[in-house]
Amino acid sequence: MTFPAPGTAASQLNGPARPEGATRPAPGPAADEGLARRLRALACTAPLHDLDTRKANLAGEYGVYAMAEVALAAIDLVTLHMDFDTGADHEQIVARLLPRVAAQAPHRPAAEHERVARWVLENLINVGSVDRGFRAVYGTFGPEGEYVRRDYDFKLIEEVPGPGGGVYLRTTDEAVNVLVGALDTDVTSAQIAAEVKLEVLISRGRLADAQLAAEQARYRTVQYAETLRRTLDATRRNVRAVDWLRAVPDMITEALDHVAERYRHENAILTNIRKARDEAEDHEHKRRAAELVDIVKDCIRRHTQLQSRLLEAGPLFRAEQDRQAFAPPAGRSGLDLYGQLVAPVLPLPVEQAIRVTDAFFARGTGFRTGTSVRLGDLVGLLFQPPVEREHLGAEMPEPDLIATPDDSRFSEEQLEAATALLDLPADAPRRLSGLLAEARRSDPDLPYLVALMAVHAASPPVGTAYRQGEQQLLFAVDDGTVLDDPEFGGADLIVGKALLDAAGMAADRSEVA
């Protein structure tokens, strides 16, 4: 699919022809490389706008659907569901798109919703084209000031083979740039800027904006992993095509430093989010903070996975170098189909050319290839010395361990005081209201811990305590009495200690023994 640049814009940039001998005008903004980047970035959004233009060609009334919105959601889902080695499953993405499509037209049938989801996803893959890519035409100025038209080929979602033989979906750098709204930027600097912005927003309590910044940071992490994955794939195909002397080692060192810094940064952000979640009184703030915790944890998981792949990059290069350098040469030269068959046959008449083509296809194709082994190849494999390998593998670098900060709300002294307060006689249970009043006299924060332990005792783990040989267990029962307390509401639970059957436990343990 091609999105040509308008001719009127080209004529305005190019301007009228200069008379011979006239002074060449100074290059304007179009000579800046930044304009070319913006033109390429604009071209990446053209397939999304084209979806809303072409939906009128579908058989039916589809004007109610916002196709560009569905396309952005599809790019988002594929980006978050693809992993380092595999991509996103096609059917899973369609299933997750259905609720968004159905929300735009809830009165339409489910079959139509599925058709819209599949149509948008197939157009993002560009199934109808030969190479399944998009092409845009834009103009720049050459060194002499002449206007030059250039082709820009790109993809948004591509299909890649998986390790199990299936086909998965992966988003490209252009799709991630369209998704996060940051176009043609450096991955590392964009990741640092996104996380600094995230920390500032969290410290100011703007959790809604912080959630958007956290999602952008996660998209940049995915893009960084994609850069490493493409480098390793290129190495597996041809080790000479990748600069492992300077470029890749520098990139790996920089990436490892980047992961270490981001890991420290994200752990600090996670601590601040948890603090904001625990201290927030608004339910919306608590929900936003809980979602932020999940997003930052996913960022930490992706960074950990990226670090493991970076540590495996060096041994993979050495293994591929040995495999490709000492691979046995081909037994015979390949056939140049164009030079040896097509080019000589095309000028011939049909009655002469058909004799050549019949002979070629009769001998060049068959039902199955032969399975015989050449003696020369077999002898060479038998005499090849074995490859010496390290017994324990490559030496692993010493990890830089960082102590996790203690973000517990209650101290050890408060836990001991609450445990002592709830250590009740087996025959004298008490009301939760009395326990809270007694705890409030000693420490204003202690009632929160007592209430938490009492609510947890409403569903005591009897089976676990029985198997572990506990003699007694804390329990709480609701008899319908309303709790009368200035800070807490709900039921005034009856809290007490229940004695467990020690004889029964001893009998069970003896049977097991």
Summary of the structure (lengths in Angstrom):
residues: 513
radius of gyration: 33.8
end to end distance: 73.5
largest distance: 111.6
contacts: 1317
relative contact order: 0.06
helix: 58%
strand: 9%
